[in-house]
Amino acid sequence: MKLYIWGTGCGAGDLVDRWFDPAEIEAFIDSQPSGASFLGRRVLRPEEVSADEEALILVASRQTDEIASLAAACGIASERLLFLKNNWQLRDRNAPYPSNTALPAGLLEELGKPPRKVRDPLWASGGPLSERDLENDTVRVRTLEALCRELDSVPGAAAELGVYRGAFARCINLLLPERTLYLFDTFSGFAKEEAASCAPGFAAAHENTAAERVLSLLPYPERAILRPGLFPGTASGLEDERFCLVSLDVDLEESTLSGLHFFLPRLSPGGYLLLHDCLSPALPGVRAALRRYEQETGSRLHKVPLCDINGTVVISA
Ligand SMILES: C[S@@+](CC[C@H](N)C(=O)[O-])C[C@H]1O[C@@H](n2cnc3c(N)ncnc32)[C@H](O)[C@@H]1O
């Protein structure tokens, strides 16, 4: 059976490099070709592909919808197309494609895999974070990983205000094993007055934790200093401390504001504060606290919003 590849970009180049000898490819297809040949093979426009030919077309471009419509307009049957990119749509897209094919087995197996979590090449052999650490909120945790790699020459301790059951604190402790890690939480939920504004289920769920449980999760518990109780009272005695990395995750306005007032002036140059839930419509108090902090101090902070699950904003010093 003849083999065509739709696309003449990086996806197509990579596909040939990994799986084929260019001589095995009948031709490449591109609706806007930049030349008559690619990797030594002809490049055809879709309308030049014979509609009746017994041939398989591997689509190595992410323009899935556009290519499907173009192919249909040129009379190319959908079962001749096998889409290799844009993997959230692949199963549906490739449903018409017959599975008994002469394609390399590994290529077909790869199609069945769930979307890849992209790893930094530096840590391609596997970093310290497990799949379990990453599965809940990959973007936030991967950002933490990337930020921690920038901290080598930044002095100070790490801290989390709002630890709950320690899932994120565990990641910080894993990634910064040399740093003291201050953990501030009541370890019994929100302050009564603040919790009055919360739905009962939300408040009750946060009572379901314990300092010992958090410590047992940490890979380097000897680096952790627990500050149990209501913040900011529990920061007393740490006025001269400096921080390289802070996770501020207390959900509600007044506690968030106290956290910003305590930690931001103590963030070392080059350090980061991750303000969780800042863009979350469900917890508007966090954003309100950030605005109030900027107004009260007359400052305009350096902020980078993340596209993680709960709208973290990274503030840099
Ligand atoms: C959303 S949870 C933290 C989740 C945690 N950072 C994680 O990623 O797994 C919020 C926590 O903030 C704590 N908290 C809220 N206000 C606080 C305050 N003023 N002092 C101490 N802890 C507080 C609550 O007890 C709760 O455990």
The ligand as a Gaussian input file, in Angstrom:
#p B3LYP/6-31G(d) Opt

LIG

0 1
 C       -6.586000      24.928000      50.586000
 S       -5.863000      24.402000      52.046000
 C       -4.173000      24.267000      51.637000
 C       -3.880000      23.209000      50.604000
 C       -2.423000      22.878000      50.430000
 N       -1.626000      24.055000      50.186000
 C       -2.232000      21.915000      49.279000
 O       -1.889000      22.346000      48.161000
 O       -2.443000      20.700000      49.460000
 C       -5.992000      25.812000      53.066000
 C       -5.388000      25.616000      54.435000
 O       -5.170000      26.899000      54.994000
 C       -5.288000      26.812000      56.390000
 N       -5.490000      28.162000      56.918000
 C       -6.364000      29.083000      56.456000
 N       -6.235000      30.244000      57.142000
 C       -5.251000      30.039000      58.049000
 C       -4.640000      30.869000      59.055000
 N       -5.008000      32.139000      59.248000
 N       -3.665000      30.322000      59.808000
 C       -3.278000      29.049000      59.629000
 N       -3.806000      28.229000      58.689000
 C       -4.783000      28.718000      57.909000
 C       -6.437000      25.868000      56.592000
 O       -6.354000      25.258000      57.851000
 C       -6.241000      24.860000      55.428000
 O       -5.555000      23.714000      55.872000

